[in-house]
Amino acid sequence: MSNFIQTLNDAWQRTNSLLCVGLDPEPSKFPGALAGRADAIFEFCRTIVDATAPYASSFKPQIAYFAAHRAEDQLEQLIAHIHANHPGLPVILDAKRGDIGSTAEQYAREAFERYQADAVTVNPYMGFDSIEPYLEHAGKGVIVLCRTSNAGGSDLQFLETGGRPLYQVVAQLAAQKWNASGQLGLVVGATFPKEIEVVRGIVGDMPLLIPGIGAQGGDVQATVSAGRTANGTGMLINSSRAIIYAGKGDDFAQAAAQAAKDTRDRINAFR
């Protein structure tokens, strides 16, 4: 049975891409042809996935964009579609769950049994027992928030603890104490290339999910230089809105494909 890290490594090599396409469906931004359809969210995301899959090595649906529109069933359908039609491209469920004990067990079941995701994002604020239940799902990836790309991330992540900022402590715990399953990764935002480099130095070859290069304006060259591993991989560089809303009209799939290709090529230019 293949595991998340192995699937990811295989995908990086096979696709020659570090691009992770984020799926944040917002019906008000859909082209007119999908207006009023009960399955609009699935159809939009399916079309985007099929158009961008040749240029991506993973997909990242954001659960809130589905749940807010009562479209959890469409999320299940979408992940099943990706696994069936684009096998070997891992799906990261962006849920940022963070709770303890029996509640975390339910969130883990939701991510891995209901949605069949290959990995899930989690918030480590409550410590190891909020992460442990996810590790009990053999072969599944757990991607821990470490240094986030939002403006307020520094409020907590830069607090000094033991002479180091908290995000570095999280990175070290993830790499050394928490990674019992060998399937951990970290979220580090592209808006902070110097911190990507610091985290890479702490965690070795652990995969980094890096949001922030598209609409948030992160520097691709600086990101790749800071985060790549010795073999030129190690990163899931995510772009969501800049790809999925690249086109406003009924040619939105072609526009998304072109944006994905351009982003992949920009990343590869610096690998």
matplotlib code that plots the C-alpha trace (Angstrom):
import matplotlib.pyplot as plt

x = [0.0, 1.5, 1.6, 1.2, 5.0, 5.7, 2.8, 4.0, 7.6, 6.3, 4.1, 6.9, 9.1, 6.4, 4.8, 8.0, 5.9, 5.7, 2.4, -0.5, -3.8, -6.0, -9.8, -11.7, -15.0, -17.0, -20.3, -20.5, -17.4, -18.5, -19.1, -22.7, -23.0, -22.9, -25.4, -28.3, -27.0, -27.4, -24.1, -22.3, -19.5, -18.7, -18.8, -16.7, -14.0, -14.1, -13.5, -10.7, -9.1, -9.3, -7.8, -4.9, -4.0, -1.3, 0.6, 0.0, 1.4, -1.4, -4.8, -5.9, -9.7, -10.5, -13.4, -15.1, -15.9, -17.9, -19.4, -20.7, -22.8, -24.0, -21.8, -20.0, -21.4, -19.9, -16.5, -16.8, -17.6, -14.8, -12.1, -13.4, -13.2, -9.5, -8.6, -10.4, -9.3, -5.9, -4.5, -1.3, -2.0, -2.5, -5.4, -4.8, -7.9, -7.4, -9.4, -6.9, -8.5, -7.2, -8.9, -8.0, -8.9, -12.2, -13.1, -9.8, -10.6, -13.8, -12.1, -9.6, -12.4, -14.1, -10.9, -9.7, -12.8, -15.6, -13.6, -10.9, -8.2, -4.6, -3.6, -5.2, -4.0, -4.0, -3.4, -0.8, -1.9, -3.3, -0.2, 0.7, -2.6, -4.4, -2.3, -1.9, -5.3, -4.5, -1.3, -3.2, -4.6, -1.9, -0.2, -2.2, -0.4, -0.7, 0.4, 1.0, 0.6, 4.0, 4.7, 1.5, 1.4, -1.3, -0.5, -1.5, 0.6, 3.4, 1.1, 1.9, 4.3, 7.1, 6.7, 10.1, 10.1, 13.4, 15.2, 13.6, 10.4, 7.5, 7.3, 10.8, 9.8, 6.8, 9.1, 11.5, 8.7, 7.2, 10.5, 11.8, 9.0, 5.7, 6.6, 5.9, 4.2, 6.8, 3.9, 4.2, 4.6, 4.5, 2.7, 5.1, 3.9, 5.6, 5.5, 8.4, 11.2, 13.8, 11.7, 11.1, 14.9, 15.1, 12.4, 14.0, 17.2, 15.4, 13.2, 15.5, 13.5, 10.1, 7.5, 6.5, 3.1, 3.7, 0.7, 0.9, 2.6, -0.6, -3.1, -1.0, 2.1, 4.9, 8.1, 8.5, 12.3, 12.9, 10.4, 12.0, 15.6, 14.7, 12.5, 13.8, 15.5, 18.7, 16.8, 14.9, 11.5, 10.2, 7.5, 3.8, 3.7, 0.0, -1.9, -5.7, -7.5, -4.8, -5.4, -9.1, -10.4, -7.8, -10.8, -14.2, -16.1, -17.0, -13.4, -12.5, -11.0, -8.5, -7.6, -7.0, -4.9, -2.7, -2.3, -1.3, 1.1, 2.7, 3.0, 4.5, 7.0, 7.9, 8.6, 10.6, 12.8, 14.3, 14.5]
y = [0.0, 3.3, 6.2, 9.9, 10.8, 8.1, 9.1, 12.7, 11.9, 9.8, 12.6, 15.2, 13.0, 11.8, 15.2, 17.3, 19.8, 21.2, 22.9, 22.3, 23.6, 24.9, 24.5, 27.3, 27.3, 30.5, 30.3, 34.1, 33.9, 31.0, 31.5, 32.0, 28.5, 27.0, 29.5, 27.9, 24.3, 22.2, 20.6, 23.8, 23.5, 19.9, 20.8, 23.9, 22.0, 18.9, 21.0, 22.9, 19.6, 18.0, 21.1, 21.6, 18.0, 17.8, 20.6, 19.8, 17.3, 17.7, 19.3, 21.1, 21.6, 24.0, 22.4, 25.7, 26.6, 23.4, 23.3, 26.9, 26.0, 22.6, 21.0, 18.4, 15.6, 17.4, 17.5, 13.7, 13.3, 15.6, 13.7, 10.4, 11.9, 13.0, 9.5, 7.8, 10.0, 11.3, 8.5, 9.2, 12.9, 13.3, 15.3, 17.5, 18.4, 21.9, 21.9, 23.2, 21.1, 21.5, 19.7, 16.9, 13.3, 11.9, 15.1, 14.9, 11.2, 12.3, 14.9, 12.3, 10.0, 12.8, 13.6, 10.1, 7.9, 10.2, 12.3, 9.8, 12.6, 11.6, 14.3, 17.0, 20.3, 20.6, 23.3, 22.4, 25.0, 22.3, 20.1, 16.6, 14.9, 17.1, 15.6, 12.0, 10.7, 11.6, 9.6, 6.5, 6.4, 4.4, 6.0, 9.3, 12.7, 15.3, 18.8, 21.0, 24.8, 26.2, 29.7, 31.0, 33.5, 35.8, 39.2, 38.2, 35.0, 36.8, 37.6, 34.1, 32.5, 35.0, 34.9, 34.0, 30.7, 29.4, 32.0, 31.0, 32.1, 29.7, 28.6, 27.2, 25.2, 23.8, 22.8, 21.0, 19.2, 18.1, 16.8, 15.1, 14.2, 14.2, 12.4, 8.9, 7.9, 9.4, 11.2, 14.7, 17.9, 21.6, 24.7, 27.6, 30.7, 31.9, 35.5, 34.6, 33.1, 33.6, 31.6, 28.9, 28.5, 28.3, 25.7, 23.6, 23.7, 22.3, 19.6, 18.2, 16.7, 16.9, 18.2, 21.9, 23.1, 26.6, 28.9, 32.5, 32.7, 33.6, 36.2, 36.8, 37.8, 35.6, 35.6, 32.3, 32.5, 33.2, 30.5, 27.8, 28.7, 28.7, 25.6, 23.0, 19.8, 18.5, 16.7, 19.9, 18.8, 18.9, 21.6, 21.7, 25.2, 26.2, 28.6, 28.8, 31.9, 33.0, 29.7, 28.8, 32.3, 33.1, 33.2, 34.7, 33.4, 30.0, 29.4, 29.3, 25.8, 26.8, 29.9, 27.8, 25.3, 28.1, 29.7, 26.3, 25.7, 29.1, 28.7, 25.3, 26.6, 29.6, 27.3, 24.9, 27.8, 28.1, 24.5]
z = [0.0, -1.0, 1.5, 1.1, 1.1, -1.5, -3.7, -3.5, -4.4, -7.3, -8.5, -8.3, -10.5, -12.9, -13.6, -13.4, -11.4, -7.9, -8.5, -6.1, -7.5, -4.8, -5.2, -3.6, -5.4, -5.1, -7.1, -7.5, -9.6, -11.8, -15.6, -16.7, -18.1, -14.6, -13.1, -11.2, -11.5, -8.4, -9.1, -10.1, -7.5, -8.6, -12.3, -11.9, -9.9, -12.0, -15.1, -13.5, -12.3, -15.7, -17.4, -14.9, -14.1, -16.8, -15.0, -11.4, -8.9, -6.3, -5.6, -2.5, -2.0, 0.8, 2.8, 3.9, 0.3, 0.0, 3.4, 3.3, 0.3, 1.6, -1.0, 1.1, -1.2, -4.2, -2.4, -1.9, -5.6, -6.6, -4.6, -6.0, -9.5, -9.0, -7.7, -10.5, -13.4, -12.2, -10.2, -8.4, -7.9, -4.1, -2.7, 0.4, 2.3, 3.5, 6.8, 9.3, 12.1, 15.6, 18.5, 20.9, 21.7, 20.5, 18.5, 16.6, 15.9, 14.3, 12.2, 11.1, 10.0, 8.2, 6.2, 5.5, 5.5, 4.4, 1.9, 1.1, 1.2, 1.0, 3.5, 5.7, 7.1, 10.9, 13.5, 16.2, 18.8, 21.1, 20.9, 20.0, 21.2, 18.7, 15.9, 17.0, 15.9, 12.3, 12.5, 13.3, 9.8, 8.0, 5.1, 5.4, 5.3, 8.1, 7.2, 10.2, 10.2, 10.9, 9.4, 7.7, 4.9, 6.4, 7.9, 11.4, 11.5, 13.3, 16.3, 17.7, 15.3, 16.1, 19.9, 21.5, 23.3, 24.6, 22.6, 19.3, 17.5, 18.0, 14.4, 14.6, 17.7, 15.8, 12.9, 15.2, 17.1, 13.8, 12.4, 15.5, 18.0, 16.2, 12.9, 14.2, 11.0, 8.7, 6.9, 8.2, 6.3, 7.2, 5.9, 5.3, 3.4, 0.2, 1.6, 3.9, 1.8, 4.6, 7.0, 4.4, 4.3, 8.1, 8.3, 5.5, 7.5, 10.6, 9.0, 6.3, 3.3, 4.9, 2.4, 2.7, 1.5, 0.4, -0.2, -1.3, -4.7, -6.7, -5.4, -2.3, -4.3, -3.0, -5.0, -7.0, -7.4, -3.8, -2.7, -4.8, -3.9, -0.2, -0.1, -2.6, -1.4, -2.9, -5.7, -6.6, -5.1, -1.5, -2.1, -2.9, -4.2, -4.1, -6.2, -6.0, -7.2, -9.7, -11.6, -11.1, -11.8, -14.6, -17.0, -16.4, -19.4, -20.8, -21.8, -18.1, -18.4, -21.1, -19.1, -15.9, -17.9, -19.3, -15.9, -14.4, -17.2, -16.8, -13.0, -13.3, -15.9, -13.7, -10.8, -12.9, -14.2, -10.7, -9.6]

ax = plt.figure().add_subplot(projection="3d")
ax.plot(x, y, z, "-o")
ax.set_aspect("equal")
plt.show()
